[in-house]
Amino acid sequence: MEQIIKAMPSIRYLEGEEAMLGKQLTMISEWSRKWGMAAQDMYNRYLELVRRSIGMEMRKVVLLDEWSQIHSERSTILAARLELGEIPLYAWQGVVQIERTLNDGTRKDLNRFEIDPLGLYRRRQLE
């Protein structure tokens, strides 16, 4: 099934939409005969997973943006309170360190997954 999915974009590009649809139908029929199950059902499950993966990625992007806004607002508030003398320097430094750790950890956790070449969500490969 993976080979069918990977082949479709290049067939569409090289031979056109109509040729791609014909070849896709042939490949799906051959896959069904080989594996003894309905390839179209499997392909539809794949498409649903792609849709869900894209939705999760969009939510991740929104979360990262919201987290950046919250982090920025908190930093501004803390700096203002320090400047006004409302909190001692050592307390501010401790809070800044905690927030930096939270920020780095949150970003790391949210970026742990990505969309793979098939359009599915997967764990990011460690570098």
SULSUL-V836538 format. One record per residue. N is the residue number from 1. BURIAL is I if it has 24 or more other ideal C-beta (glycine too) atoms within 12 Angstrom, else O. Layout:
BEGIN
N_BURIAL + N_BURIAL
END
This chain:
BEGIN
1_I + 2_O + 3_O + 4_I + 5_I + 6_O + 7_O + 8_I + 9_O + 10_O + 11_I + 12_O + 13_O + 14_O + 15_O + 16_O + 17_O + 18_O + 19_O + 20_O + 21_O + 22_O + 23_O + 24_I + 25_O + 26_O + 27_I + 28_I + 29_O + 30_O + 31_I + 32_O + 33_O + 34_O + 35_O + 36_O + 37_O + 38_O + 39_I + 40_O + 41_O + 42_O + 43_I + 44_O + 45_O + 46_I + 47_O + 48_O + 49_O + 50_O + 51_O + 52_O + 53_I + 54_O + 55_O + 56_O + 57_I + 58_O + 59_O + 60_I + 61_O + 62_O + 63_O + 64_O + 65_O + 66_O + 67_I + 68_O + 69_O + 70_O + 71_I + 72_O + 73_O + 74_O + 75_O + 76_O + 77_O + 78_I + 79_O + 80_O + 81_O + 82_O + 83_O + 84_O + 85_O + 86_O + 87_O + 88_O + 89_O + 90_O + 91_O + 92_I + 93_O + 94_O + 95_O + 96_O + 97_O + 98_O + 99_I + 100_O + 101_O + 102_O + 103_O + 104_O + 105_O + 106_O + 107_O + 108_O + 109_O + 110_I + 111_O + 112_O + 113_O + 114_O + 115_O + 116_O + 117_O + 118_I + 119_I + 120_I + 121_O + 122_O + 123_O + 124_O + 125_O + 126_O + 127_O
END
